């Protein structure tokens, strides 16, 4: 994927009406992390969807309203409990896609576990919503872990035997190991977007490597922007893999533009959101600035779980 392809994803029909380019529900936020859902919501709008509604605790919602009048809020008056999750599964049916996890904290583990397992909607799952989950719990989802969250997912899925090999592997080897060993997850209409210096995007039959981005993107909030972009593209395209690749590419591309423009690492996550508005006037930094997509390899990369050693008598 390249910049022109991302621009094409953001195009809309001249006859478009409000809502036809996607309605997004974002579930998350806490008093500690107000900015997470705000950044994600604004990024989703910048990606081209029409409407973003954020379901978040009441105090957080008022702060979001004050910061960004473009975002609609639903003021949740109770904690993120299983009871509320049951209501949210039904409520999410009113939207095209859902993003869950940004700023929600581990206090909402049971809420996230119930919602993610029970909601059939297209969704993006990020941050704390990933940490108590197994790869078998997802359906119709883009998940966006960084390395530590991936480790937690593998442990929760009884696939921690993969960890030593993954830690010694380069990006291509890592992608092939994960694709070969997460078949149930990938065949259940899911996409893995693994964040890092080289981001890896996996579907059942495709692998993409994205190398846009730089060290300045370790700052807080850039992951929320990425998740927001992914759900914004997904609301418009309904294509999990294409949305994940586009989000990964353009998030890093804008980060590279900001690094060059600010002549250092002074940029912050909200700068990425602001500069997303300028995509139409941007040109590629260089021809190699793109996400490379490969078809599934025929070579098997399944890692067998080591058998327990026999005890000596």
C-alpha positions in Angstrom: 0.0 0.0 0.0 1.1 3.6 -0.7 -0.1 7.1 -0.2 -2.2 7.2 -3.3 -4.0 4.0 -2.3 -4.8 5.4 1.1 -6.2 8.6 -0.5 -8.4 6.4 -2.7 -9.8 4.6 0.4 -10.8 8.0 1.8 -12.7 9.1 -1.4 -16.5 9.2 -1.2 -19.4 9.4 -3.7 -20.7 12.9 -4.5 -24.2 11.6 -3.6 -23.1 10.4 -0.1 -25.4 11.0 2.8 -24.6 11.3 6.4 -23.7 7.9 7.8 -23.1 6.1 4.4 -19.3 6.2 5.0 -19.6 4.5 8.3 -20.7 4.9 11.9 -18.2 4.0 14.6 -18.7 3.1 18.2 -15.7 3.5 20.5 -15.9 1.9 24.0 -13.2 2.8 26.5 -11.7 5.6 28.5 -11.2 6.2 32.2 -10.5 9.1 34.5 -6.8 8.2 34.1 -6.9 8.0 30.3 -9.2 10.6 28.8 -7.0 11.3 25.8 -6.9 7.8 24.5 -10.5 7.7 23.3 -10.3 11.3 22.1 -7.3 10.6 19.9 -8.8 7.4 18.6 -12.1 9.1 17.8 -10.6 12.0 15.9 -8.3 9.7 14.0 -11.3 7.6 12.9 -13.0 10.8 11.6 -9.8 11.8 9.8 -9.7 8.3 8.1 -13.0 9.1 6.5 -15.9 7.7 8.5 -18.9 9.9 9.0 -19.9 9.6 12.7 -18.0 8.6 15.8 -19.7 7.9 19.1 -17.7 7.3 22.3 -19.2 5.3 25.1 -17.3 6.2 28.2 -17.7 7.1 31.9 -19.6 10.3 32.4 -16.8 12.5 33.7 -14.6 11.3 30.8 -17.4 12.0 28.3 -17.7 15.7 29.4 -14.0 16.1 29.0 -14.1 14.6 25.5 -17.0 16.9 24.6 -15.1 20.0 25.7 -11.9 19.0 23.8 -13.6 17.8 20.5 -17.1 18.9 19.6 -16.9 16.7 16.5 -17.2 13.6 18.7 -20.5 12.3 20.1 -20.5 10.8 23.6 -22.7 8.4 25.4 -22.2 8.9 29.1 -21.9 5.6 30.9 -23.1 6.0 34.5 -22.0 2.6 35.8 -18.6 0.7 35.8 -17.7 -1.5 32.8 -19.3 -4.6 34.2 -20.6 -7.8 32.5 -24.1 -6.5 32.9 -23.2 -3.4 30.9 -21.3 -5.6 28.4 -24.5 -7.5 27.6 -26.3 -4.2 26.9 -23.3 -2.9 24.8 -23.4 -6.0 22.6 -26.9 -5.2 21.6 -26.2 -1.5 21.3 -23.2 -2.0 19.0 -25.6 -3.4 16.4 -26.7 0.2 15.6 -23.1 0.9 14.4 -21.1 -0.4 11.5 -17.9 -1.2 13.5 -16.6 -1.0 17.1 -13.3 -0.1 18.7 -12.8 -1.3 22.2 -9.9 -1.0 24.7 -8.4 2.5 24.5 -7.9 3.8 28.0 -10.3 1.3 29.5 -7.8 -0.1 32.1 -7.6 -3.7 33.4 -10.6 -3.0 35.8 -12.7 -3.7 32.7 -11.3 -7.2 31.9 -14.6 -9.0 32.4 -16.5 -6.5 30.4 -14.0 -6.7 27.5 -13.9 -10.5 27.6 -17.7 -10.8 27.4 -18.1 -8.1 24.7 -15.4 -9.4 22.4 -16.6 -13.0 22.6 -20.3 -12.2 22.1 -20.3 -9.3 19.7 -20.4 -10.5 16.0 -19.8 -7.0 14.7 -16.7 -6.0 12.8 -14.3 -4.5 15.4 -10.9 -3.3 16.3 -9.5 -4.5 19.7 -6.6 -2.6 21.3 -4.6 -1.9 24.5 -6.0 -3.2 27.8 -8.9 -5.0 26.0 -6.3 -7.5 24.7 -4.6 -8.4 27.9 -7.0 -11.0 29.3 -7.9 -12.6 26.0 -7.0 -15.7 24.1 -6.6 -15.9 20.3 -9.6 -18.2 20.3 -11.8 -15.4 21.7 -11.8 -13.2 18.6 -14.1 -13.1 15.6 -14.3 -10.5 12.8 -11.6 -8.4 14.4 -8.4 -6.5 13.8 -6.3 -6.8 16.9 -3.4 -4.3 17.4 -0.9 -5.6 20.1 2.6 -4.5 20.7 5.2 -7.1 21.6 4.4 -7.3 25.3 0.6 -7.7 24.6 1.4 -10.3 22.0 3.3 -12.3 24.6 0.3 -12.0 26.9 -2.0 -13.3 24.2 0.2 -16.2 23.5 0.5 -17.1 27.2 -3.3 -16.9 27.5 -3.7 -19.1 24.4 -1.2 -21.8 25.8 1.1 -20.9 23.0 4.0 -19.6 25.1 6.2 -22.3 23.6 6.5 -19.9 20.6 8.1 -17.1 22.6 11.7 -18.2 22.5 11.7 -18.7 18.8 9.8 -15.4 18.1 12.3 -13.5 20.2 15.2 -14.8 18.0 13.4 -14.2 14.7 13.5 -11.3 12.2 10.2 -9.8 10.9 9.7 -12.2 8.0 10.4 -15.3 10.2 8.2 -13.9 12.9 5.3 -13.3 10.5 5.6 -16.8 9.1 5.7 -18.5 12.5 2.6 -16.5 13.7 0.7 -17.2 10.5 1.5 -20.9 10.7 0.6 -21.2 14.4 -2.5 -18.9 14.7 -4.6 -20.7 12.0 -7.8 -20.9 14.1 -7.6 -17.2 14.9 -6.9 -16.2 11.3 -9.5 -18.5 9.8 -12.1 -16.9 12.1 -12.0 -13.7 10.0 -9.4 -11.9 12.1 -6.3 -9.9 11.3 -3.3 -9.4 13.5 -1.5 -6.0 13.3 1.7 -6.4 15.4 3.1 -3.0 16.3 6.9 -2.4 16.2 9.8 -1.0 14.1 8.6 -3.2 11.3 4.9 -3.7 11.7 3.5 -7.0 10.6 -0.1 -7.4 9.4 -1.4 -11.0 9.0 -4.6 -12.4 7.5 -5.4 -16.0 6.7 -3.6 -15.8 3.3 -1.6 -12.5 3.3 1.3 -11.0 5.1 2.1 -7.3 4.9 5.2 -5.5 6.3 5.1 -1.8 7.0 8.3 0.1 7.6 7.0 3.7 7.8 7.4 5.3 11.2 10.3 6.2 13.5 11.5 6.2 17.1 9.4 9.3 17.9 6.3 7.1 17.7 7.0 5.4 21.0 5.2 8.4 22.6 1.9 7.9 24.4 -1.2 8.2 22.1 0.3 7.1 18.8 -1.2 3.6 19.3 -4.6 5.1 20.0 -4.3 7.1 16.7 -3.4 3.8 14.9 -6.5 2.0 16.3 -8.7 5.0 15.4 -7.4 5.0 11.8 -8.0 1.2 11.6 -11.6 1.4 12.7 -12.2 4.5 10.6 -11.0 2.8 7.5 -12.9 -0.4 8.5 -16.2 1.5 8.8 -15.8 2.7 5.3 -14.4 -0.4 3.5 -15.5 -3.4 5.7 -12.2 -4.9 4.7 -10.2 -6.0 7.7 -6.8 -6.6 6.1 -6.9 -3.5 3.8 -7.9 -1.3 6.8 -5.2 -2.6 9.0 -2.5 -2.1 6.3 -3.7 1.4 5.5 -3.8 2.4 9.1 -0.3 1.1 9.8 1.1 2.8 6.7 -0.4 6.2 7.1 0.2 6.5 10.8 3.9 5.9 10.2 4.0 8.0 7.1 2.6 11.0 8.9 5.1 10.4 11.7 8.0 10.4 9.2 6.7 13.7 7.8 6.5 15.2 11.3 10.0 14.0 12.1 11.3 15.8 9.0 9.3 18.9 9.5 10.0 19.4 13.2 13.7 18.3 12.7 13.6 15.9 15.6 11.3 14.0 17.9 9.3 16.9 19.3 6.1 15.8 17.7 3.3 14.2 19.7 0.3 12.0 18.9 -2.2 14.9 18.4 0.2 16.3 15.8 -0.4 13.1 13.8 -4.2 13.7 14.0 -3.8 17.3 12.9 -1.6 16.4 9.9 -4.0 13.7 8.8 -6.1 16.6 7.5 -3.3 17.4 5.0 -3.1 14.0 3.3 -4.7 15.4 0.1 -1.7 17.8 -0.4 1.0 15.3 0.6 3.3 13.4 -1.7 5.3 10.2 -1.0 8.6 10.7 0.8 10.2 8.2 -1.5 9.0 5.3 -3.7 10.0 2.7 -1.1 7.7 4.3 1.5 5.0 1.7 1.3 3.6 -1.5 2.9 4.7 -4.6 1.1 2.1 -7.3 0.9 2.9 -11.0 0.2 0.6 -13.9 -0.5 0.7 -16.9 1.9 3.8 -19.0 1.7 3.5 -22.6 0.9 6.2 -23.5 3.3 4.9 -24.7 6.7 6.0 -22.7 9.7 4.1 -24.6 12.4 6.2 -24.8 15.6 5.4 -28.0 17.5 5.0 -27.7 21.2 7.9 -29.4 22.9 7.1 -32.6 24.7 7.7 -32.7 28.5 10.9 -34.3 29.4 10.7 -37.7 31.0 11.9 -37.8 34.6 14.8 -40.0 35.4 14.1 -42.8 37.8 
